Amino acid sequence: MGQVRVSVGGRTYPLSCADGEEGHLTALGEHLSAKADELTAAIGTMSEPRLLLMAGIQVADELFALRAGGGATDPQLEALVARVEALAASLAG
């Protein structure tokens, strides 16, 4: 089983993933971290749960916009959904 460390909002989280998925999970974590950094810069410091919630909502908004706008093909949407679900499962575990 693969292991990665993802940093969001100044905290590091150890996450497990399938072997070979380490780079993918790291990239997802970096995307979420960038959203959290944007929020902190715009709004200021907030609690960790609120920061993660708001960053997750921004990522979900991106997904919904892609679905509504038809800006991605079905395989691209499926890959994005899989990435969001994998990240959510990793954060929950």
Secondary structure, DSSP 8 states (H G I E B T S, - for coil): -EEEEEEETTEEEEEEE-TT-HHHHHHHHHHHHHHHHHHHHHH----HHHHHHHHHHHHHHHHHHHHHHT-S-HHHHHHHHHHHHHHHHHHH-
